[in-house]
Structure formats: C-alpha cells, structure tokens
Amino acid sequence: MENTDQYMKSLTGYAFPTVIVKEGDADRSIRRWICRVRRVLPSVTGLQAFAVELQTKIGMIVIDAYKDFAPMNQIERNLPMLSLIRCDDHHVVAEIDLPSRNIKIDETLVIGTIGFLREIDSAWDIEDLEGIPRRYWFMLTMEDPEAQREAQE
C-alpha cells in the first residue's frame, strides 16, 4: 500500500467499540475500549480510585462547559462515567458509560471519550487502542488547543 499512515488512520474510524445499551438504563450506552499500555498498571483498587478521580475531573469539564446553557439536572444526567478493568500488567479495558444520543447535551460523548482515553494515555502511555498503534489515533495524538494557545503567548 502506497500510503500506510493514511490507510491506518482511516481504519481507526472502524475500530470504535460497539455501542451497548446499558442494562436497566436505555438512556445510557457503554463502549469498551481495550488499551495496551507501556507502563505497569496499578492494582484493581488503584484503578478504581483513578477512575473515580477521572470521572470527577471530566465531569467538572462538562459542568463548566454547559452550566450557562442547560439546567444542572440535565447536565448531571449527561455526565460521563468510567470503569477500568485490569486484565494484566499492561492491558486495561476502559468501559466508558455515556448518555445515549437521544438525551445528550451537545458534545458530552466526545468530551467523555476523548477525555478519559487521553488521561489513561497520560498515566500509562497507551501503546495501542483496539489493537491499532497509538500514533494512528487522532484523538490521542492531537495537540491540546489550550496548551497550543499557552505556548503561543
């Protein structure tokens, strides 16, 4: 293939995990992302604590983004949730629980997915996501717009 990079980048769009309607809550859905990481993962307890921290952090980003545009009870129904399942020292499944498209507020799906995966990458260096090397996943390799602005100032 002439342009392997472009080809591999195009595959990432097809590698997103299947959306699963959350059992007992049709207004929420789950995607299970399989991450292979470079650093050794913490214990199950450590991963659970990290997931709670991330939920709080990403939740605050969503609240700050929408507090002037939507009622708080609607925002709270749209907060992304995360479970981390440790498979071994270098594999973790990130179960990202998000509002279904019919109740979402704008981009909470994107904020939650990208936010959680980038934080996992920052903590443990994702080597591949869904079996595709990290370098082909735009959502992991894109520059942080705020960091770019700060660098320009």
C-alpha positions in Angstrom: 0.0 0.0 0.0 1.4 3.4 -1.0 0.4 5.4 2.0 0.2 3.1 5.0 -0.2 6.0 7.5 -3.3 7.3 5.8 -4.7 3.8 5.5 -4.1 3.0 9.2 -5.6 6.4 10.3 -8.7 5.6 8.2 -9.1 2.2 10.0 -9.5 3.9 13.4 -12.9 5.1 12.4 -14.0 1.5 12.0 -12.3 0.3 15.2 -14.5 2.1 17.6 -16.1 -0.4 20.0 -19.7 -1.4 19.5 -22.2 0.7 21.4 -24.0 -1.4 24.1 -27.2 -0.1 25.6 -26.7 -0.1 29.4 -28.7 -2.8 31.1 -31.5 -1.2 33.1 -31.0 2.3 31.6 -31.9 2.8 28.0 -30.8 6.4 28.2 -27.1 5.4 28.6 -24.7 3.4 26.5 -21.3 1.8 27.0 -18.3 1.4 24.8 -15.5 -1.0 26.0 -12.1 0.2 24.8 -9.2 -2.2 25.0 -5.9 -0.4 25.8 -2.4 -1.9 25.8 -0.2 0.4 27.9 3.6 0.7 28.2 3.7 1.3 32.0 2.7 -1.3 34.6 -0.9 -0.7 35.7 -1.7 -0.3 39.4 -3.8 -2.8 41.3 -7.5 -3.2 40.8 -8.1 -0.9 43.8 -5.7 1.7 42.4 -7.5 1.6 39.0 -10.9 2.0 40.7 -9.6 5.1 42.6 -8.1 6.5 39.4 -11.5 6.0 37.6 -13.3 8.0 40.3 -10.7 10.8 40.0 -11.2 10.9 36.3 -14.9 10.9 36.5 -14.7 13.9 38.8 -12.2 15.7 36.5 -14.1 15.1 33.2 -17.4 15.7 35.0 -16.2 19.2 36.0 -15.2 19.9 32.4 -18.7 19.0 31.2 -20.3 21.1 34.0 -18.1 24.1 33.3 -18.8 23.8 29.6 -22.6 23.7 29.9 -23.6 25.3 33.2 -24.7 28.5 31.4 -26.6 26.7 28.7 -28.5 23.8 30.4 -30.2 23.1 33.7 -27.9 21.3 36.2 -30.2 18.2 36.4 -29.9 17.7 32.6 -26.1 18.2 32.8 -25.9 15.6 35.6 -27.8 13.1 33.5 -25.2 13.6 30.8 -22.0 13.2 32.9 -19.7 10.5 31.5 -18.8 7.6 33.8 -15.8 5.3 33.7 -14.9 1.8 34.9 -11.4 0.3 34.4 -11.0 -3.4 34.3 -7.4 -4.7 34.7 -6.6 -7.7 32.6 -2.9 -7.9 33.3 0.0 -5.6 33.9 -0.3 -3.9 30.5 -3.9 -4.4 29.4 -6.9 -2.5 30.7 -10.5 -2.3 29.4 -11.9 1.2 29.7 -15.7 1.0 30.0 -17.0 4.4 29.1 -20.6 5.0 30.0 -22.2 7.9 28.2 -25.7 9.3 27.6 -27.5 7.9 24.6 -27.7 10.2 21.6 -31.3 11.0 22.3 -30.6 12.7 25.6 -27.1 14.0 25.2 -26.0 17.6 25.6 -24.0 18.5 22.5 -20.5 17.0 22.8 -20.6 15.2 26.1 -20.0 11.9 24.1 -16.8 13.4 22.7 -15.7 15.1 25.9 -16.1 11.9 27.8 -14.5 9.5 25.4 -11.5 11.7 24.4 -11.1 13.0 28.0 -10.9 9.5 29.6 -8.7 8.0 26.9 -6.2 10.9 26.9 -6.0 10.7 30.7 -5.3 6.9 30.5 -2.7 7.6 27.9 -1.1 10.3 30.1 -1.0 8.0 33.1 0.2 4.8 31.5 1.3 5.5 27.9 -1.2 3.7 25.6 0.7 1.7 23.0 -2.3 0.6 21.1 -6.0 1.1 21.3 -8.3 -1.6 20.0 -5.2 -3.2 18.5 -4.2 -0.2 16.4 -1.0 1.6 17.4 -1.5 4.9 19.3 0.2 7.0 16.6 -2.8 6.4 14.3 -5.5 7.6 16.7 -6.0 11.3 16.2 -7.9 11.7 19.5 -4.8 10.6 21.3 -2.2 12.4 19.2 -4.0 15.8 18.6 -2.5 18.7 20.3 -4.4 20.2 23.3 -5.8 23.5 22.0 -5.3 25.2 25.4 -1.6 24.1 25.5 -1.1 25.4 22.0 -2.6 28.8 23.0 -0.3 29.0 26.1 2.7 28.1 24.0 1.9 30.9 21.6 1.6 33.6 24.3 
